[in-house]
Amino acid sequence: MEKEMYWSRFAEDFEARNTYVVGDKDLQVLKNYLAGQKNLGQTLELGCGNGTYSKILAKKAGKFMATDFSEEMVLTSRFRLADHKNICVSRENCLDLSFGKSSFDTLVMINLLHVISHPEKALAEAMRVLKPGGRIVIASFTTQGMGFFSKAGMIYRYLRTYGRPPGSGRTLTLEAARDMIETAGFRLEDSRLIGNRCKIIFMVALAEG
Ligand SMILES: C[S@@+](CC[C@H](N)C(=O)[O-])C[C@H]1O[C@@H](n2cnc3c(N)ncnc32)[C@H](O)[C@@H]1O
């Protein structure tokens, strides 16, 4: 699978690569927003990568399932998160989850919605596995709202670090993300662009069912 191979190559040092591309300060902005989430309950993270954000979110959760479809990402996360007793790491394709209906209180997607080919399918799966009234937390880097030089610099650092992304490499905008979430049946509680030089779409919504 082309996309799986693409991400797997970066499993070992994914957090360091992202820090180079985006910068410490904007990553910290995202981490602060995630740390501000409360009472997550039973939580499922899709596309967890090498677990950068799992450890922050798991502090606010009951049982925390961190999942990714890349075997290498799963193995690296399992190693990096071994000390966090409420975290379990497993392999899942966000487009076809193995969990039953209404299994989770909260579902998290960080930097996933803009890299998958069928985001609407992932959101339909999210709605299925969330309990009625459950919460979805989404964050995705975007070039929307970035200044010309910041954008050019970030694209240069991205290509230098990761090469060309598979698929369309489209830019997700806040408006398009809101539309997707509402079309999938979620009610938006919060949606905004955060970050300084680099921008991040940040959204919290409830599963209306
Ligand atoms: C841009 S990385 C983000 C990783 C992590 N959430 C972060 O922000 O550091 C995207 C991740 O999604 C995973 N991924 C891509 N398509 C997926 C799918 N269909 N199901 C599950 N994970 C997927 C990749 O393996 C990769 O680890």
The ligand as an SDF file (V2000), in Angstrom:
LIG
                    3D

 27 29  0  0  0  0  0  0  0  0999 V2000
    0.7620   13.0630    9.1440 C   0  0  0  0  0  0  0  0  0  0  0  0
    0.9110   11.5850   10.0940 S   0  0  0  0  0  0  0  0  0  0  0  0
    0.3290   12.1630   11.6770 C   0  0  0  0  0  0  0  0  0  0  0  0
    0.7600   11.3030   12.8420 C   0  0  0  0  0  0  0  0  0  0  0  0
    0.4100   11.8500   14.2240 C   0  0  0  0  0  0  0  0  0  0  0  0
   -1.0170   11.9320   14.4170 N   0  0  0  0  0  0  0  0  0  0  0  0
    1.0640   13.2050   14.4310 C   0  0  0  0  0  0  0  0  0  0  0  0
    0.4030   14.2270   14.1980 O   0  0  0  0  0  0  0  0  0  0  0  0
    2.2340   13.2370   14.8360 O   0  0  0  0  0  0  0  0  0  0  0  0
   -0.4350   10.6320    9.5210 C   0  0  0  0  0  0  0  0  0  0  0  0
   -0.5340    9.2680   10.1640 C   0  0  0  0  0  0  0  0  0  0  0  0
   -1.7480    8.6680    9.7460 O   0  0  0  0  0  0  0  0  0  0  0  0
   -1.5000    7.3210    9.4180 C   0  0  0  0  0  0  0  0  0  0  0  0
   -2.5310    6.9190    8.4400 N   0  0  0  0  0  0  0  0  0  0  0  0
   -2.6390    7.2930    7.1540 C   0  0  0  0  0  0  0  0  0  0  0  0
   -3.7150    6.7290    6.5940 N   0  0  0  0  0  0  0  0  0  0  0  0
   -4.3130    5.9800    7.5630 C   0  0  0  0  0  0  0  0  0  0  0  0
   -5.4570    5.1370    7.6130 C   0  0  0  0  0  0  0  0  0  0  0  0
   -6.2100    4.9340    6.5280 N   0  0  0  0  0  0  0  0  0  0  0  0
   -5.7830    4.5540    8.7890 N   0  0  0  0  0  0  0  0  0  0  0  0
   -5.0160    4.7360    9.8910 C   0  0  0  0  0  0  0  0  0  0  0  0
   -3.9040    5.4960    9.9120 N   0  0  0  0  0  0  0  0  0  0  0  0
   -3.5560    6.1170    8.7590 C   0  0  0  0  0  0  0  0  0  0  0  0
   -0.0680    7.2810    8.8860 C   0  0  0  0  0  0  0  0  0  0  0  0
    0.5070    6.0070    9.0120 O   0  0  0  0  0  0  0  0  0  0  0  0
    0.6030    8.3250    9.7570 C   0  0  0  0  0  0  0  0  0  0  0  0
    1.1590    7.7470   10.9130 O   0  0  0  0  0  0  0  0  0  0  0  0
  1  2  1  0
  2  3  1  0
  2 10  1  0
  3  4  1  0
  4  5  1  0
  5  6  1  0
  5  7  1  0
  7  8  2  0
  7  9  1  0
 10 11  1  0
 11 12  1  0
 11 26  1  0
 12 13  1  0
 13 14  1  0
 13 24  1  0
 14 15  1  0
 14 23  1  0
 15 16  2  0
 16 17  1  0
 17 18  1  0
 17 23  2  0
 18 19  1  0
 18 20  2  0
 20 21  1  0
 21 22  2  0
 22 23  1  0
 24 25  1  0
 24 26  1  0
 26 27  1  0
M  CHG  2   2   1   9  -1
M  END
$$$$
